[in-house]
């Protein structure tokens, strides 16, 4: 069976949940998947043995995590040689207006330009607003941003915007498009 890699970088945990969900969804379908946190020591030893790769990272202050960027730069050649997808997780992806969609594309393109990654798929994925995990300052700042955008401002609870069914559909479509199902 052809092995897949799902590698992620997370700041507050939502991207870990997203990557884990995709891995479990594919494993339920009988696919062999390695799930790797790019901040772990395991990430330094990854090699180009994978038939396909899904990268996931979240956007904070207009940029993806440094650990994701550095991993892609170190491994760009083999990542570009196999079917690759980028899941770009952000709160902006939860908004459906044209400006927000353009901002998601711009954030992803900035990452691609910086790293030289040429994925077959770039998918903006709505993240979460975990108010209860924030310190006072960040909670205040995020509430202010949410208020300006007409978002959720009840800081006594967390809000999750990820569309899990769309994510499951993406995972299966990506694998189908790579031809990995043919070898099963």
N, C-alpha and C positions, 0 to 999 in steps of 0.2 A: 504494500500500500504506500502511496506517495505521501510524504510528510508535509504538513503545513506549519508555518510559524505565525503566531500572533504575538507581536511585541508591542509593549505599551509603556508610556510614561504618564504618571498621574501626579496631581498636586493635592487634591482633596479626596480622592478615592472614586469619583464617578467614572473616570476613564478605566480604572481597574475593573469596576463592575461591568462596564460595556465590553471590554476585552474578554472578561471571563464569560459573560453571556454568549458572545459570539463563539468562543472556543467550545463551550458546553453544547451549544446548538449544533455545531458541526460534528462534535463527538457523538451526539445522539444519532446523527445521520451516518455513523460508522466511519468517520474520517479520523485519521491520525493527526493530532494537533499538539504542538509544543506551545505553551503559554509562558511568556517571559517578561518579567518586569525589567525594563531597561536600566533601572537604578540598582539592580541586584548584581552580584559578582558573576552570575551565570551569563549575563549579557556580553561580557568581555570575551567569552569563549565560543560565541555563536559562529558557525561556519556556513558556507554556501551549499548546504545539503538539501535545502528546501525546494519543493516544487512550486510553492506559492507563499506569499507573505502578506499579512494584513498588519499594518502599522497603525497605532492609535495614540494620539496625544491631544492634550487640551491646550486651549489658547487662554493665556492670562496676560493682561496688559499688552495685547496686540501681538504676542509671540508664543510659539510652541515651546515646550520645555527644552532646555539646553541638552539634557541627556538624550532626548530623541534626535535632536539636530546632530549631535556628535556621533551617535550610532549610525545615522544615515550617511553622514559624510565619510566615515571609516569604511562603510560597507556598500557604498553607492554602486559600484560596478556589478556586484552579484545581485543586489536588489533590483537594479534596472534590467538584469538579464532574465528575470523570472516574473511571472504575473504578480503584481504588487498593487495593493490598495492602501489609501491613506484615509483613516477616519479622523476628521478634525473636529474635536469636541469643544463646544462653546455655548454660552448662554445666548449669543447672537443668533445661533442656528435655531433657537426656539421661536424667533420672530419671523413672521411671514411677509413682511413688507419688502419692496424692491431694494431699499437702502441696506437692509440687514442682509439680504441674500448677496448683494454686491460686497459687503464687508466680509462675509464668510469666504467668498471667492478670493478676495484680496489677501486675507490672512493666510489662506492655504497657498496661494501663489507666491507670497513672500517666502514661505518655508521652502517651497519647491525651488525657487530661484536661488536661495541661499545654499541649499544642499545638493542641487543637481539631480534630485530624485525625479523620475519620470514614471509615475504610477499609471496604471491603466484606468484606475478609478480614484476619484477624490470625493468623499462623501462627508458633507457637514452633518454633525450629529448634535442634537440638543443635549446639553448637560444638565446640571442641577444647581440649585441655589441652597447650599447647606448652612443656613443662617446659624444654626445651633453649634456648628463647628468653628465659627469665626470668633476672633477676639472682638472686643468692643469697637475698635476703630474700623476693622474690616466690615463688621456687621453694619455699622453706620454708613460707610462708603457704598457698600453693595445695595443697601436699602435706598440710598439717594439715587443711585443709577437706575434701580428698578422702578422707582417712582417716576423718574423722567421718561422712562420708556413704557409706562403703563403696566409694569409688571407687579409681581407679588411682593408685598412689603410687610407681611406679618412675620417679624423676626423671632417669634416664639416657636416656629416650626421650620422644617426644611421643605423645599419644593423640588420635585424631579420632573424634568421635561422630556426625557429620552423616550422616543417612540420604539418600544421593544419589538413590536410586530414588524415595523419597517426594517429594523436592524436584522431580525431573523430572515426576512425576505432578501435583504442585501447579501447576507452571508451565503445563502443557497444560490443566489444568482451569480455571485462572484465565483464560487466553486464550479458552477455549471459552465460559466464562460471560460474558465481556465482549461477545461477539458479533463480536470482531475477525476471527474466521475467516470470517465471512460475506462480508467484502469482499475475500477473496483470490481 
